[in-house]
Amino acid sequence: MFFLASFAFSSESDFGQCFQKNSQSMYIISDVLCVATSENELLCHDPLKKITNFPKEYELKNYDPFVRLFKIKSQKKLKPVKFKKVSDLNKKRELALISKTNFILGKITGFQNGVDGFGKFSQKDTNKKIIGSKCYTVAGIGSGNFGFVSAEYLQGFLAKTNSVYSDIGIRLKEAKGKIYVDKVDVFFPSNPFQENDEMLSIDSISTPRIDLFSNKILFSEPNTNLKVKIKRDGKIKIFDVKTDIRYGGGFISDTFLERFGIFFDNNLVIVEIKKNSYAYKTGLRAGDRIIKIDGQNISSIKELTEIISKKSNIDSLILLERDDFQFFFTIK
């Protein structure tokens, strides 16, 4: 189904003419796809968590733990790609899923929701492939299954010198062409949002696209003032909100307890406690497991996040287990 010997259709012919150029900018390093973004820099995406260390000829410049992106410096001269913003495309635009050896045509079927959900492509098995536009441009890097990281997110990461992103205390969802608040971080300072608020605009962005809203929040610097317009119960409300640091999402647990220094695996076991955090000073340890919050039994990350999102105040009584010993952790 991949590379076709005959270019009977003009679209295939057009992509075929660009295929060699795109593939020359793609590099497989430590079994991970990297693309050249300048003559001496590469951008690598590791959704399957294969990388432990890069070969010595590459220098790590920056790392995004949310989406598992790496910016590395190369000693060799490279052939860089150019990016094509997904926001400049539409779902009807024909694109190509390109590997080092072949390509197949397809289209975007869903836009990326920041660190909370990859973009979607119509062709499966996107890992170690790029989403290519005509000609010699990249709209995204594949993440496996139908997923991809959009060019806007990639460019936002490349422009940063750290892995600090911003948050306004909400998680977004898309339904019938509209964007809504899906979950609310009750611990976020002075959070004015409620679940199912319809998002109308953030600053000057009013197009109801989840990727535009998510990227606007993420790539604003912490302590940036944003003007957010929402609709609630048929009434328009405008909030002036200040961004804070984003702590969880993507490949990092996102229960909203991460702001206190606690990070979980899928079994609700703490895998990391940030040094000098509230949880660290309170005595929590890696290996502790959450059993209940506010008297409610919990069995999954999703359940814990949903319970926190529906809380009316920050006061929380959390029951944990350590070596068959149970104890409480409180937040006030």
Residue pairs with C-beta under 8 A, 6 or more apart in sequence:
1 104
2 99
2 101
2 102
2 103
2 104
3 101
3 102
3 103
3 104
4 12
7 13
7 16
11 94
11 105
12 105
14 134
14 135
15 96
15 103
15 105
15 132
15 134
16 103
17 135
18 132
18 134
18 135
18 136
19 96
19 98
19 102
19 103
21 79
21 135
21 136
22 81
22 98
22 130
22 132
22 136
22 138
23 98
23 99
23 100
23 101
24 79
25 35
25 36
25 78
25 79
25 80
25 81
26 33
26 34
26 35
26 98
26 99
26 100
26 130
27 33
27 34
27 35
27 36
27 42
27 78
28 34
28 100
28 128
29 42
29 44
29 54
29 55
29 58
29 72
30 50
30 51
30 52
30 53
30 54
30 55
31 50
32 44
32 45
32 46
32 50
32 51
32 128
33 44
33 45
33 127
33 128
33 129
33 130
33 141
33 142
34 42
34 43
34 44
34 45
34 70
34 72
35 42
35 43
35 81
35 130
35 138
35 141
36 42
36 74
36 78
36 79
36 80
36 81
37 43
37 71
37 80
37 81
37 158
38 78
38 80
39 77
39 78
39 79
39 80
40 73
40 74
40 75
40 76
40 77
40 78
41 61
41 71
41 72
41 73
41 74
41 78
41 80
42 58
42 71
42 72
42 73
42 74
42 78
43 69
43 70
43 71
43 141
43 154
43 157
43 158
44 51
44 69
44 70
44 71
44 72
45 67
45 68
45 69
45 70
45 141
45 142
45 143
45 149
46 68
46 69
46 70
47 68
47 127
47 143
47 144
47 147
48 127
48 144
49 68
49 251
51 70
54 60
54 70
54 72
57 74
57 75
57 76
58 72
58 73
58 74
58 75
59 72
59 73
60 70
60 71
60 72
61 71
61 72
61 73
62 70
62 71
62 157
62 160
62 161
62 162
62 163
63 69
63 70
63 71
63 163
64 70
64 157
64 163
65 163
65 250
65 251
65 252
66 115
66 163
66 165
66 246
66 249
66 250
66 251
66 252
67 115
67 149
67 153
67 157
67 250
67 251
68 250
68 251
69 149
69 154
69 157
71 157
71 158
81 130
81 136
81 137
81 138
82 136
82 137
82 138
83 137
83 138
83 139
83 151
83 154
83 155
84 133
84 137
84 138
84 139
84 151
85 139
85 150
85 151
85 152
85 155
86 108
86 111
86 112
86 119
86 139
86 140
86 150
86 151
86 152
86 211
87 152
87 209
87 211
87 212
89 95
89 108
89 133
89 139
90 108
91 107
91 108
91 109
92 107
93 107
93 108
93 133
94 105
94 106
94 107
95 105
95 106
95 107
95 108
95 121
95 131
95 132
95 133
95 139
96 103
96 104
96 105
96 106
96 131
96 132
96 133
97 103
97 104
97 105
97 106
97 121
97 123
97 126
97 129
97 130
97 131
97 132
97 142
98 129
98 130
98 131
98 132
99 128
99 129
100 128
103 132
104 123
105 123
106 121
106 122
106 123
107 121
107 122
108 119
108 120
108 121
108 122
108 131
108 139
109 120
109 121
109 122
109 146
110 119
110 120
111 119
111 120
111 150
111 174
111 209
111 210
111 211
112 118
112 119
112 140
112 148
112 149
112 150
112 152
112 153
112 210
112 211
112 214
113 172
113 173
113 174
113 210
113 211
113 214
114 153
114 172
114 211
114 214
114 215
114 217
114 218
114 249
115 165
115 214
115 218
115 246
115 249
115 250
116 171
116 172
116 214
116 249
116 250
116 254
118 143
118 147
118 148
118 149
119 140
119 147
119 148
119 149
119 150
119 211
120 146
120 147
120 148
121 131
121 140
121 142
121 146
121 147
121 148
122 146
123 146
124 145
124 146
125 144
125 145
126 142
126 143
126 144
126 145
126 146
126 147
126 148
127 142
127 143
127 144
128 142
129 141
129 142
130 138
130 140
130 141
130 142
131 138
131 139
131 140
131 141
131 142
131 148
132 138
132 139
133 139
138 151
138 154
139 148
139 150
139 151
140 148
140 149
140 150
140 151
140 154
141 148
141 149
141 154
142 148
143 149
150 211
152 211
152 215
153 215
156 215
156 218
156 219
160 219
164 222
164 245
164 246
165 218
165 219
165 245
165 246
166 217
166 218
166 219
166 220
166 221
166 222
166 224
166 243
166 244
166 245
166 246
167 185
167 188
167 217
167 218
167 243
167 244
167 245
167 246
167 247
168 188
168 193
168 217
168 226
168 228
168 241
168 243
168 244
169 184
169 185
169 188
169 189
169 191
169 193
169 241
169 244
170 181
170 182
170 183
170 184
170 185
170 191
170 193
171 181
171 182
171 183
171 249
171 254
172 179
172 180
172 181
172 182
172 199
172 210
172 213
172 214
173 179
173 180
173 181
173 182
173 210
174 180
174 210
177 208
178 198
178 208
179 198
179 199
179 208
179 209
179 210
179 213
180 196
180 197
180 198
180 199
181 193
181 194
181 195
181 196
181 197
181 199
181 230
182 195
183 195
183 305
183 306
183 309
184 191
184 193
184 194
184 195
184 309
185 191
185 256
185 259
185 308
185 309
186 256
186 308
186 309
186 311
186 312
186 313
186 314
187 256
187 257
187 259
187 260
187 308
187 314
187 331
188 244
188 256
188 259
189 242
189 244
192 239
192 241
193 230
193 239
194 232
195 309
195 310
197 230
197 231
197 232
198 230
198 231
198 232
199 208
199 213
199 228
199 229
199 230
200 206
200 208
200 229
200 230
200 231
200 236
201 227
201 228
201 229
202 213
202 216
202 217
202 226
202 227
202 228
202 229
203 216
203 226
203 227
205 212
205 213
205 216
206 229
216 226
217 226
217 243
218 246
220 226
220 243
221 243
222 243
222 244
222 245
223 242
223 243
223 244
224 242
224 243
225 240
225 241
225 242
225 243
226 240
226 241
226 242
226 243
227 238
227 239
227 240
228 238
228 239
228 240
228 241
229 236
229 237
229 238
229 239
230 236
230 237
230 238
230 239
231 237
245 259
247 254
247 258
247 259
248 254
248 255
248 256
248 258
248 263
252 258
252 263
253 263
253 264
253 265
253 271
253 301
254 301
254 305
255 262
255 264
255 301
255 304
255 305
255 308
256 305
256 308
256 309
257 264
257 279
257 304
257 308
260 277
260 278
260 279
260 331
261 273
261 274
261 277
261 278
261 279
261 280
262 270
262 272
262 273
262 277
262 279
262 284
263 270
263 271
263 272
263 273
263 274
264 270
264 271
264 290
264 301
265 271
266 300
266 301
267 289
268 289
268 290
268 298
268 299
268 300
268 301
268 304
269 287
269 288
269 289
270 284
270 285
270 286
270 287
270 288
270 289
270 290
271 286
272 286
273 279
273 280
273 284
273 285
273 286
274 280
278 331
279 329
282 329
284 320
284 329
285 322
287 322
288 320
288 321
288 322
289 320
289 321
289 322
290 298
290 304
290 318
290 319
290 320
291 297
291 298
291 319
291 320
291 321
291 326
292 298
292 318
292 319
293 304
293 307
293 308
293 316
293 317
293 318
293 319
294 307
294 311
294 316
294 317
294 318
295 317
296 307
298 304
298 307
308 316
314 331
314 332
315 330
315 331
315 332
316 330
316 331
317 328
317 330
318 328
318 329
318 330
318 331
319 326
319 327
319 328
319 329
320 326
320 327
320 328
320 329
